[in-house]
Amino acid sequence: PQTTHTFMQAVVEVQGGGVRTLQLALPEAAGTSLRFQAVGSQIVEQKPAAPQNGERLWTLQFDRRVRGQILLTCDIELPRGDAADPKAVAASFAVPQPRFVEAERQNGFLAVEAGGEQRLTMEAKGSDGAALVEVDPLDLPAVYYSPKERIVAVYRTVSAGASLTLSE
């Protein structure tokens, strides 16, 4: 109850000659204690940069040039409310959304899980500020992560810059 848990999974498709490094931006609030993993490749170094404009740029360096599809995962666990008061709960919480630097296209799904006793209000917006359309949870593609609670909402994004804000 005192933390929010975000699991990020991204399938990055690299065409052409491949890449040795990949850069992505996350909100500054996500912190610097994150650990990214690449399924099928090895990340040998992950460096967070100093925050700028509310974002922190992460540089992921691979052990070799990677081509084709790369499956990236990362767990983000953040405190809710005032850490000094365990009974305090934040009124709303912005779910960290990655932005891949130099990506030609970025799209995906945002799935929200909630415990049986939780009642959430969600505000999902695209980069243009328009409300994202909710889709059926059955349309969610196969993911590396296994849900631990019930899925209460799924949204489809078609560009970078989507936002999802939850309140309980």
C-alpha positions as CSV (number, residue, x, y, z in Angstrom):
1,P,0.0,0.0,0.0
2,Q,2.9,2.4,0.5
3,T,4.4,1.8,-3.0
4,T,3.4,1.8,-6.6
5,H,4.9,-0.8,-8.9
6,T,5.5,-0.2,-12.6
7,F,6.8,-2.9,-14.9
8,M,8.1,-1.6,-18.2
9,Q,8.5,-4.0,-21.1
10,A,9.6,-2.7,-24.5
11,V,10.3,-4.6,-27.7
12,V,12.8,-2.4,-29.5
13,E,13.3,-3.2,-33.2
14,V,16.7,-2.2,-34.5
15,Q,17.2,-2.2,-38.3
16,G,20.2,-1.6,-40.4
17,G,23.7,-2.0,-39.0
18,G,22.6,-2.4,-35.4
19,V,23.4,-0.4,-32.3
20,R,25.8,-0.7,-29.4
21,T,24.0,1.8,-27.2
22,L,20.4,2.7,-26.7
23,Q,19.0,5.8,-25.0
24,L,15.7,6.3,-23.3
25,A,14.2,9.0,-21.1
26,L,12.1,8.4,-18.0
27,P,10.6,11.0,-15.6
28,E,13.0,12.3,-13.0
29,A,10.8,10.9,-10.3
30,A,11.6,7.3,-11.4
31,G,14.9,7.8,-9.7
32,T,18.4,6.3,-10.4
33,S,18.2,2.9,-8.7
34,L,16.6,1.2,-11.8
35,R,18.1,-1.9,-13.3
36,F,17.3,-2.6,-17.0
37,Q,17.5,-6.1,-18.4
38,A,17.7,-7.2,-22.0
39,V,16.4,-10.6,-22.9
40,G,18.6,-12.2,-25.5
41,S,21.4,-9.6,-25.1
42,Q,23.5,-8.4,-22.2
43,I,23.6,-4.8,-20.9
44,V,27.1,-4.2,-19.7
45,E,26.6,-0.6,-18.5
46,Q,23.6,1.6,-17.7
47,K,24.2,5.2,-16.9
48,P,21.6,7.8,-15.8
49,A,22.3,11.4,-16.7
50,A,21.5,14.4,-14.7
51,P,17.8,15.3,-15.0
52,Q,16.8,18.0,-17.5
53,N,13.3,19.3,-18.0
54,G,11.8,16.7,-15.6
55,E,13.4,13.8,-17.4
56,R,16.4,11.6,-16.8
57,L,18.2,10.2,-19.8
58,W,19.5,6.6,-19.5
59,T,22.2,5.2,-21.7
60,L,22.2,1.4,-22.1
61,Q,25.4,-0.1,-23.5
62,F,25.3,-3.7,-24.9
63,D,28.1,-6.2,-24.9
64,R,27.9,-6.3,-28.7
65,R,26.1,-4.7,-31.6
66,V,22.5,-5.7,-31.5
67,R,20.1,-6.0,-34.4
68,G,16.5,-7.1,-34.8
69,Q,14.3,-7.2,-31.8
70,I,15.5,-6.5,-28.2
71,L,13.3,-7.2,-25.3
72,L,13.9,-4.6,-22.5
73,T,12.4,-4.9,-19.1
74,C,12.6,-2.7,-15.9
75,D,10.9,-2.7,-12.6
76,I,10.1,0.7,-11.1
77,E,9.0,0.8,-7.5
78,L,8.2,4.2,-6.1
79,P,6.9,5.4,-2.7
80,R,3.4,6.8,-2.4
81,G,2.5,9.8,-0.3
82,D,4.8,11.2,2.4
83,A,7.5,8.7,3.2
84,A,7.6,10.1,6.8
85,D,4.0,9.3,7.4
86,P,3.1,5.6,6.5
87,K,-0.6,6.4,6.5
88,A,-0.3,9.2,4.0
89,V,-1.3,8.4,0.4
90,A,-0.7,10.6,-2.6
91,A,-3.9,11.9,-4.2
92,S,-2.7,10.9,-7.6
93,F,0.3,9.1,-9.2
94,A,1.8,9.6,-12.6
95,V,2.9,6.3,-14.1
96,P,6.4,6.6,-15.5
97,Q,6.4,6.3,-19.3
98,P,9.6,5.7,-21.3
99,R,10.5,7.8,-24.3
100,F,13.1,6.2,-26.6
101,V,15.5,8.8,-28.0
102,E,16.0,8.7,-31.8
103,A,13.1,6.2,-32.3
104,E,11.2,6.6,-35.5
105,R,8.0,5.2,-34.0
106,Q,6.9,4.3,-30.5
107,N,3.6,2.7,-29.7
108,G,2.3,0.2,-27.1
109,F,-0.1,-0.7,-24.4
110,L,-0.6,0.6,-20.8
111,A,-2.2,-2.0,-18.5
112,V,-3.3,-1.2,-15.0
113,E,-3.5,-3.8,-12.2
114,A,-5.4,-3.3,-9.0
115,G,-6.0,-5.2,-5.8
116,G,-9.4,-6.5,-5.0
117,E,-10.1,-3.7,-2.6
118,Q,-8.7,-0.9,-4.7
119,R,-10.9,1.4,-6.7
120,L,-8.9,3.5,-9.2
121,T,-9.7,6.6,-11.2
122,M,-7.6,6.7,-14.4
123,E,-6.7,9.5,-16.7
124,A,-4.9,8.3,-19.8
125,K,-3.9,10.9,-22.5
126,G,-1.9,10.7,-25.7
127,S,0.9,13.1,-26.6
128,D,-1.7,15.4,-28.2
129,G,-3.7,15.7,-24.9
130,A,-6.6,13.6,-26.2
131,A,-8.0,10.8,-24.1
132,L,-6.6,7.4,-24.9
133,V,-9.1,4.8,-26.0
134,E,-9.5,1.8,-23.6
135,V,-9.2,-1.6,-25.2
136,D,-10.2,-5.0,-24.0
137,P,-7.6,-6.8,-21.8
138,L,-7.8,-9.8,-24.2
139,D,-6.2,-7.6,-26.9
140,L,-3.1,-7.1,-24.7
141,P,-0.2,-8.9,-26.5
142,A,1.8,-11.6,-24.7
143,V,4.1,-10.0,-22.2
144,Y,7.1,-11.2,-20.2
145,Y,5.5,-10.1,-17.0
146,S,2.8,-12.2,-15.3
147,P,0.1,-10.1,-13.7
148,K,-0.2,-10.5,-9.9
149,E,-3.6,-8.8,-9.5
150,R,-6.6,-8.2,-11.7
151,I,-6.2,-6.1,-14.8
152,V,-8.7,-3.2,-14.5
153,A,-7.8,-1.2,-17.7
154,V,-5.8,-1.4,-20.9
155,Y,-5.0,1.6,-23.1
156,R,-3.3,1.6,-26.5
157,T,-0.8,4.3,-27.4
158,V,0.3,5.3,-30.9
159,S,3.1,7.7,-30.2
160,A,5.6,8.7,-27.5
161,G,4.5,11.1,-24.8
162,A,1.4,9.3,-23.5
163,S,0.5,9.9,-19.8
164,L,-1.4,7.8,-17.3
165,T,-2.4,9.2,-14.0
166,L,-4.0,7.1,-11.3
167,S,-5.8,8.1,-8.1
168,E,-7.4,5.8,-5.5
